Amino acid sequence: MTIDIFPAKEGQGRIHGMREYQQTYEAAQRDPNAFWDRVAQRLTWFHPYHTVREGDFTDGSVNWFSGGRLNVSFNCLDRHLKTRAEKTAIIWEADNPADTQHISYKQLHREVCRMANVLLAHGVRKGDRVCIYLPMVPELAYTMLACCRIGAIHSVVFAGFSADSLRDRILDCGARVIVTANEGLRGGRVLPLKQICDRACEGLAKLDSVLVVRRTEADTPMVEGRDHWLHEAMKAQRAYCPAEWMHAEDPLFILYTSGSTGKPKGVLHTSGGYLTYASYTHETVFGYRENDIYFCAADIGWITGHSYIIYGPLANGATTIMFESTPMFPNPDRYWDIVERHGVNIFYTAPTAIRALAAKGDQWLEGRDLSSLRVLGTVGEPINPEAWQWYYDKVGGGRCSIVDTWWQTETGGMMITPIVGANPVKPGSATLPFFGVEPILVNEHGERLDGNDVTGHLCIAKPWPSMARTIWGDHERYLHTYFSTYPGYYFTGDGCRRDEHGNYWITGRVDDVLNVSGHRLGTAEIEASINSAELVAESAVVGFPHAIKGTGIFAYVVLQADAESSDHDVVSFSVREQVTRDISKIARPDEVLIVSGLPKTRSGKIMRRILRKIAEHEYEKLGNLTTLADPNVVEHIVEAHHENCSPTRVSP
C-alpha cells in the first residue's frame, strides 16, 4: 500500500529543513569527535575531559569524555537556579485528576538534597546501589536525583513487577537500601507495594534499610530497625547537600531488561555520555522551546521515563509532567484533559495507548481544546499506519509534527527518528538516523546490505555517547549479546527494512524477545514461570498480532501425564495467575492453548516459527516439517487451535 508522505513543518525546531539535517548528519559522520565535543558543551563540567572517545566495537569497550568530572544532579538542578528557580520543573498529575502539584526547580533542588542526606544517613555512599520500587510519585524523581548527587547507583524497578522479579533485581545489583511506598494508586486501583516489597526482602541479610513513602493512609506493617517512613526521615534533614564530583564514566544507573534467556539483564549506563545524549536528543528531536510544557506519558520504571521524563528534560531546564494514572481513568479522555488543563505543547506516548484510545472512539476528543499541541511522539514499538493517521488527524488536527522514535534500553536515547522541522515523515517509519548514529543492515551471514530497498538485521556501526557500557556483574554476557553475532557492530536484535528512499522501518525482534505494549519480555522467563504452574509439564511462548498491544503473548502448554483431562479454563487461569505472580500482569499470556506436544527437531529444539504461524492462523504457511522428530504433532496443534482460538487480526 502506498502511504502518503507528510512534510514536517519547518520553523518549529532547532534543525530547519532537510538540507540542514543532511549537513549536520554529514558533519557528525565526517568528524564524530569534533561533533560530540561541541554537543557536550551543553553540560556543566567541573573539570574538562581530555579525550572525547576511546575504544570502538572491535572489543566492545568504549569510553566517552575521559577525564571529565561532572554531576548529573547538578546539571539537572543547581545550574538552573540562577535563572529558573521559580520555573516549574515537574508537574505531578496524580491518579485522581483533582490532585496536581507544580514543583519548581528551587523546590525540587531542596527535596533532592534532603533525600540525598537521608540516603547518606542510612549508610549509602558513592558506588552503592539503591533499589527504587515506587509508583509515579514525586519521591521517585527525588530519589533518582539524590542518588546521582551522592554518586550512588540507582536501579528503578517498575511498580507492576512481582515480588520474585523485584527480589531477583535486588540480589543481582546488591542493593543496600530500598525505597518503596506503602501503597500505589493506578487507574483507581490500589497496589500493595509494601507487601510485595516485604515478600521480596525475606531473608536478605545484606539489606540495611527500607524507606517507605506514605502514599495512602492505610495501616502499614513496619519492620523495626529496617523500615522507616520517608517523610519523617526527610523532615530531619537539611536542604543542602553538595554534589559529588563524578567521572564521566562513573555508573549512573542500572535498568533491567529482558533477554532471550530467563535472567533479566542489568543494563548499566554511565554519567557524562548518557546525559549529553539524552538532553541533546530531547531538545533536538522534539524541537523543544524554553517555555514548552512537555508530557511524556511513560512510566519511569522503563528507559523512556529515565531519559525523557527525568534526565533529558531536566538537564534542559524544561517543565516535565509525571503522570501517575492510566489514559483510561477516570475516562478515556484523561490524556486530552491533561493536555487542555496544562497547555501541553509536546506529547510523547506509546502506540499501544494510541490504538486503545482510537478504539474508544473520537467522541472522547470532542470539545477538548488541543490547540496547544505542536509535536506528537511515539515510542516503544513501531506504530501501524492506521494508528499513526488517527493520531495525526484526530489528536494533532493535521497540523502537528509526529516523531516516531526507535531506540532501546541499551541505546539510552533515540537512534532513528524524525526531527521536528527537518525530515519528511512516512506513517509507520522511524525515517532517518539521528546525528552521530550509523545504522546498517546485514544478512544472516553478517554481510552488509548496501543501497536501498533491502531488509536485514539492524546493527549500529559506530559508538554513540549514551550506549550501555556493560551488563552489571556480567561483562561477558554484554559482549556476547551485543557484539558477538556480527563482530565489529552493535547488534540491536531487531529486523529492519530500508525502503527505496532510505527510510528505516523496524520489522520486529529477531530473537526470542517479545515487544508487548512497548515492553520487552523474554520468552524464556515467561516459559519458566508457566512451567512452574501446577499441572504443567512444558510450554512454549510466541508473539502474535494484537489489535491494541501490537504483540500479544500466546502460550502453548503441555500438561503432565496425570492432568491431561483437566479443564482448559482452569489450566488457563492457573497459568495466567502464575505468570502474574512471578513476573507481572504485563507478561500474562493473552492466549493459552493446551496441546499434546510441541514441534521439536530431533535435537530437541522447539520450532517456534511453526507456533507463530499457527498463532496467526496461517496454517498454510507452516513450511517444511520434515526436520521435526514427530511431524504429526503439528496436525494436533492446528486442530486444537482451530477449535479453541478465534482468528486474530490487527486493527487500528
MOHUTA-V665234 format. One line per field, one symbol per residue. ss: DSSP state (H for helix, E for strand, C for the rest). A space follows every 10 residues. Layout:
ss = ???
This chain:
ss = CCCCEEECCC CCCCCCHHHH HHHHHHHHHH CHHHHHHHHH HHCCCCECCC EEEEEECCCC EEEEEECCEE CHHHHHCHHH HHHHCCCEEE EEECCCCCCE EEEEHHHHHH HHHHHHHHHH HCCCCCCCEE EEECCCCHHH HHHHHHHHHH CCEEEECCCC ECHHHHHHHH HHHCCCEEEE ECCEEECCEE ECHHHHHHHH CCCCCCCCEE EEECCCCCCC CCCCCCEEEH HHHHHCCCCC CCCCCEECCC EEEEEEECCC CCCCEEEEEE CHHHHHHHHH HHHHHCCCCC CCEEEECCCC CCHHHHHHHH HHHHHCCCEE EEECCCCCCC CCCHHHHHHH HHCCCEEEEC HHHHHHHHHC CHHHCCCCCC CCCCEEEECC CCCCHHHHHH HHHHHCCCCC EEEECECCCC CCCCCECCCC CCCEEECCCC ECECCCCCEE EECCCCCECC CCCEEEEEEE CCCCCCCCCE ECCCHHHHHH HHHCCCCCCE EEEEEEEECC CCCEEEEEEC CCEEEECCEE EEHHHHHHHH HCCCCEEEEE EEEEEECCCE EEEEEEEEEC HHHCCCCHHH HHHHHHHHHH HHCEHHHCCC EEEEECCCCE ECCCCECHHH HHHHHCCCHH HCCCCCCECC CHHHHHHHHH HHHHCCCCCC CC
